[in-house]
Amino acid sequence: MNWFCPNCLFEVPSSTVKSEGNRCTRNCYNCPICTAPLSVNGLHQEPSSYLTPKDAAQPSGPYFLACPYCNWTTLDIGIQFDKPHKITEQLSRTKNGGRVVSSPRDPEKQRMGSLSRDTPPTKLQEPPDTSPQEPPDSDELFSNLAAFYKNQLGEASGTDQLGVGYTEYGYGSPSNLARIMNMYGGLSYTALKKSRKKPAPMREAQDTNEGLHLVSSTSEAATIRRLRDQGWDGTTNAEQRLAIPTNNDARFTDDLRPVATLLPTKRTKRCRTCRHILAKLESKLHSTRYKIRLLALNYIPTITLRGLLDVPSSIPTALTLPSSPSTTTSAAFDYQTLSPTTPTQFLLTLRNPLFDPIRVTLATPATPSQRPAGKVTILCPQFDVGANTDVWDEALTDSTSGKDKSGRQGGVKDAGSGGASVGGEVAEAGKVWERGRNWTSVIVEVVPGTAGSRDAGREYSFGGEEVKPGDGDEEGGEDADVLEIPLFVRVEYETDAAAEDSGVVAKIGREGVEKRVKRELAYWCVLGVGRVAG
């Protein structure tokens, strides 16, 4: 996982993200109003000119952050910067209105100072500073409250005779004390535990130095008055308040602060089963190309459906590469006007992208559930498809043996004997129509129903879900006459044992014989046939 800033393209280590958060700590900030990137500008910057030389003097300070989209600037909240760099460091030391953040003080000294103010001053003591102080912000209150409770826990836990707290795992820990008492006798650890005094209950915070914050009525009245003056446009929305933790308590737009840019990541996608890397981007920040990309489409057979016409097949030559099915279709086939209730033959071709031969099993409902209803018959539902080997291997083999490139398995019958007939050849049940290097074609017979027909009384199950004929269809829709075939495809093949098959690899090492692993893939798909004539 690579963390980087999309503005400055600075790569951030994961350790820095865990300690400082997933935001850029340099000069990259976004507008709290419109989330556009902010730019650093000089307050006395002159308008740019095309004739300005390259070595011209840079604008002098003070500097501010400006939004080029909505014209919001940090001057609206009274914040300026002395340097154009290290914006995060300067912003952490400045409050809205230009007030400087006071340095963190010791809570114990503050508590002792508050106690000294309650006692009358003596001659050796100086009078305490009674000047009005600015109310602390939420971060200061939280630090004071955390220090107060830490001090209370330390006082409540106490220390033993060895000077070690009971909560620590030193010589005075309960487990070590019990072991020592059991070894040397005397009082048992249970008796020692009962004789020990119970710690006094902790008290609550009493003042601001201890983290107590009381809401006064005057502050609420000032907030209501400010709301009446600025109106609805001057208030913040939930998205602006939740953009960054420093804006969680902001009620008005004048209280918003610049939002540090979020750090996106370049993630690596792994398989949940074998933990194999499926997708991995290049490590270069400005590159969006994939170093590893394994798509499921590259591992499942490609399915095509074409109309089959009674035309003579092309005459094959000896050196023609059999990388694609022969020309048994014609562009004259009209997929937009399928004749209803008329058997129509289609050529279903599956192309294997793997380097291993596969065995394919096809299944489809006899009557599709969607409109328009029809009957589907696959003449050869189970067949083999060759591996995706070198195309020249089969070309040389066919040229030497004089084999027909189409490799048709169907017998030659008369047209009157039944089945699809093309060029004098008739498709038979259980026989492959055409075969190539890594593809196989079979005949599918479809009897389209009428555009308004529907088998309303039947239900079908696809992938474990019950689907009624009326689900998902619109009466009189644009595609109400489109005929589609739901097809279930199951692929079986054998491949070499991969590294993720640890058990098989260990067995290979013991026996010294290479083993092949059987794999299976099954999925549903939908094939578009055409439009039924109304």
Secondary structure, DSSP 8 states (H G I E B T S, - for coil): -EEE-TTT--EE-HHHHHHH-SB--SS-EE-TTT--B-EEEETT-----TT--TT-----S-EEEE-TTT--BGGGGT--BSSSS-HHHHHHTB-TTS-B------HHHHHHHHHHHHS---SSS-----S------HHHHHHHHHHHHHHHHHHHH-B-TTS-BTTSSSTTSHHHHHHHHHHH-SS-HHHHHHHS----------SGGGT-----HHHHHHHHHHHHHH-GGGB--HHHHSSSGGGTT--BGGG---EE-B--EE--EE-TTT--EEEEE-S-TT---EEEE--GGGSS-EEEEEE--S-------TT---SS------TT--SS-B-TTS-EEEEEEEE--SSS-EEEEEE--SS-SSSS-EEEEES--EEEE-----HHHHHHHHHHHT--TT---S----GGGSS-EETTEE--TT--SEE-SSEEEEEEEEEE--TT---TT--EEETTEEE-TTTT--TT-TTTTEEEEEEEEEEEEEEE--TT-HHHHHHHHHH----EEEEEEEEEEEEEEEEB--
